[in-house]
């Protein structure tokens, strides 16, 4: 198993604010009275598997109310970030959803400029040069996601479609989200959702925000007695471990790719920003079943080459109105 970078903001916030949990809603639009999304993403069409006993097709998407917060709990004015409202998938993308992407591949590869964050004028969206980092065809993609690095992979477990899709590269995660009507969240957005915005929560579920309470009833992570070698079904600790805005597994189960390249020091004056200057590694957030509790804080990040695949890394999609 590779070692983790383990970059972490390290500060503890005493932030306040409304700590009530927000419920999940339909992706790309309001849900009707029965909780059915007004718009169904392609990955969810005719998908009947229920996640965490509350979502009929594992495709809920919760509104994250924007605001201002201190990135990674770095309590200095220059580290403040401003986030506009956005929608974030309630669950990590599941095997069942990803299988629908594979079924239409490679015809569903992204087009130039797709997947850009409309709130960030500097975001160019999908670069056609990235097509060279995607598997050539359906058989190649199917084989690739059955990675041998890091233990069991989700694709062939045969335990249902509710496992988080892992063993995907950054490019495959980005391509899926574009096809599914969304985009990869920025590091700013992922951090904001996990921290509960201005609450500055130490863990996504921390209430009060400064609470460091954590045990396996809140998240899927490595403990002294853990025997896990792979992730488990998404939402398995929901709703107890959910974040303020209703998302499950923002900490634990699998790390999640975000849009940004890694930079050691955040640039100041961040409004719906992302680190888009090419570097060597992309950012993942949230910790995994393999990691101990120190990797699950809302300020913890890690970094990987965007072509890397391992069963500890998955993703979820962000969406815009």
N, C-alpha and C positions, 0 to 999 in steps of 0.2 A: 504494500500500500504506500502511496506517495506521502511525503510529509506535507503539512499544511502551512501556508504562509501566516495565517492567524493575525492579520492586521486588525486592530481594534481601536475604537475611539478612546476607550479606557475610562472615561469620566462618568460619574453618576449624577443624574439630573434629579432635581427636586420639583420638576414641573407639575403643574396642576392641570386644570381644564376638565371638560366633560369626559368622564371615563365610561359612559354607557356604551354598550356594544351596539354597533349598527348591524342590521340584518343584511343578508345578501338579496340581490334583486336580479332581474333578467338582464342578460348581456345586451348591450347596445340599445336598450329601451326599457320602459317600465314593464313590470310583470302585470298580468291581469289579476283579477280577484283570486284565481286559483293558484297563483304563483308560477304560471307558465310564461316563459320569456316571450316578449312581443316579437323579437327577432331571434331566430335560431341559427347559431354559427354552423358552418358546414360539418364540423366534427361531431355535432350533436344530433344531426338528422337521423331519426329512427334509432338512436342510441337509447336503450331502455334501462341500462344499469343505473341503480340509485347509489349516490354517494352519501355516506354518513347518515342515511335514513331520512334525508331532508331535501335532496335535489334529485328530480326524476331522471336526469341524464348527465349528472356530474358537471354541468356547464353553467352553474350560477355565476354571476359577476356582481360584486358589490361596489356601490358608489363610495369612493374615498373623497370626503370633503376636504378641499384644499386649505392651505394656510401657510404659516411661517413656523419653522422649527430650527433647532440646532442640529446640523448634520452629524450623525454618529455621536450625539451627546457631547460634542466639542463645544463647551460653553464659553465661546468668545464671539463677539459680534461678526467678525469676518467669516465665520463658519455657518452663519444663518442661511437657510434656503427657503425659497418660496415655491410652493407647489399649487398648480391649478387643480380643480376637480378632475378626476379621472375615474374610470372603472377598472377594477382589478379582479381577475378570476378568483372565485371562492376557493377553488382547489388547484393543486398542481395538475398540470395536464396529464391525463391518464393514458394508459395503454390503449384502451378502447377508442379514445378520441384520436390518438396518433395513428391507429390502424386505418382510419378513414383517410388520413393524409397519404399514407403509404399506398392505399388502393388507387389513388388518382395520380400517383407519381410516375414519371417526372413532368407530366403536363402541367402540374400545379406549382412549378417553381416560380418564385417571385419575379415580377417585372421591375425594371429600373425605377428607382425612386419610391417604390411601394414600402409601406411599413414605417414611414417617417412619423415622428411626433409632430402633429400640426401646431403644437404650442411652442415649438422650438424652431425658429427660422434657420438655425445653423444645421439642423439635422437633414442630411441628404437622402435618407432612406436607403433602400437596398442598392448596393453597388453591383452591376452586372459581372464584375470581375470575381465576385464571391461565388458565382455559379461553379467555378472551378474547384471549390472546396466542398461541393455537394456530391453525393454518390451519383453515378451516371444514370442508373435506372432503378426500377423497383426491386429487383433481386439484390442489387448491390446495397441499397439502403436497408433492406430486411436483414442482410447478413451483418451489416455494420453495427446495427443497434443490438446485436447479440454479442456484446463485447466480453472479452475474457478478463480484462483488467479490473481487479477489485472485487471479485466474487460473482455471485449470481446476478443475472440481468432479468429485468421485468418481462421482456418480450415473450419468452416461452415458458414462464412458470406454470401456466395453465390454472391459475387461481382466480381467474376472472379479469374483467377489464378495468377494475378500480385501483390497480397499482399505479404509482406515479411513473410516467415514462422517464426512463433513465438511459444512460449510455448514448446520449445525444450530444453532438457538438453544438457550439454556439450558432453556427450557420444553420443547422437543422432546426434548432429551436426558433430562430428568427424566421426561417422560411415557413414553418408551421403556423406561427402567429399571424403572419401576413395572409396566408391562405385562409385562415380561420376568421378573418375580418378584424384582426387586432394588430398588436405590435409587441415587441419586448418592452417591459417597463424599464425606465431609466433607474440608475442606482439611487438617485434622489427619491423617486417615487417608491421604490421598494423599501428604502430606509424609512421614509415617512409613514408608510402603511404599518410597518413593524413597530415603529415607535409610538403609534397612536397619535401622529401629528405632534402638536404642541404639548401633549401629555409627557413626551420624552420618556416613554416606558422602557425599563431595563429589559424586559421580555415582552413580547406582543400581548400577553395576557396580564401583565403586572397591573394590579389595582389594589392599593395605590401605586402610582408609577414607579416609585423607588423600590418597590418590593423585589427581592431576589429569590422569591419562592419558585422552586422548580422540582418536579419529580415526574416519573413516567406517565402520570395521569394528564400532564399538560402537553407533553411533546415526546416524539420518538427520537431517542438519542442514546449514545453509548454510556453505560454505567459500569461500575465494577462487577456487576453480576450479569450484564447484557451478553446474550449469545447471538445477537442479530448479525447476519452477514449481508442483508439486503433490506431495502425499504419495505414498508407495509402499506396497506390500503390507505388512500388519502382520506383525511378527515377522521382518522381513528381516535383522536383525542378531542374531537369536536363535540359540543361547543366549548368545553372547559378551556381548551388551549387556543381558542380563536383570538384574533386581534380585535382592536376597537371597531374596525369597520366590517367585521364579519368574516374575514378570510381565515381559513384553516391552514395549519402547517407552515405558517410564516417562519417558524423556527422548528428545525428538526425534519426528519424523514429524508428529504434530499435537499442539497444545495440547489439554488436556482440561478440560472444565467440571467444577467441583466444586460442592457445595451452597452454600457460604458467600457472603455479601456481603463486599465488601472493607472492611477497617478498617485504618488506618495503623499502629496499635499494638495488639498482641495483649493481650486481657485476661488477668490472671493466674489461676492455679488451674484449669487446663483438664483436665477428665476427660471424654472422649468428647464434647467440645464442638464447636459450630459457631457462626459469627457469623451470627445469624438476624435481627438488627435491620435492617430495610430501609434500603438505601443507594442509590447510583446505579449501581454496577457489581458484577457477580459475578466470582469469581476463576477463572482458568484456571492450570494448572500444566503444566510439562514441556517447554516449548519445541516448536519445529516444524522442518520441512524448510527453512523460510525463514530461521530465526534462526541466529546464530553460536553458538559453544560456550558463551559466557557465559550464555546463556539456558537451558542444559541442566542446570545444577547442581541438586541436590536442594532447594536453598533459593530457587530463582528462581520468581517468580510474575508474572502479568500480570493485567490487569483489563479487562472489557468490559461494556457494557450487555447485559443478558440477552436482549434481542431481536436482538442483532447476529449476523450469520452471515458466515462467511468460510471459504475452503478450508483455512485454517491451524488451525481449531478443530474437534475431535471430542470424544470422551468414552469412558469405560468405566464399568461398573456395579460397585457393591459389593453384597454379599449377606450375609445373616444366617442362622444355623441355624434 
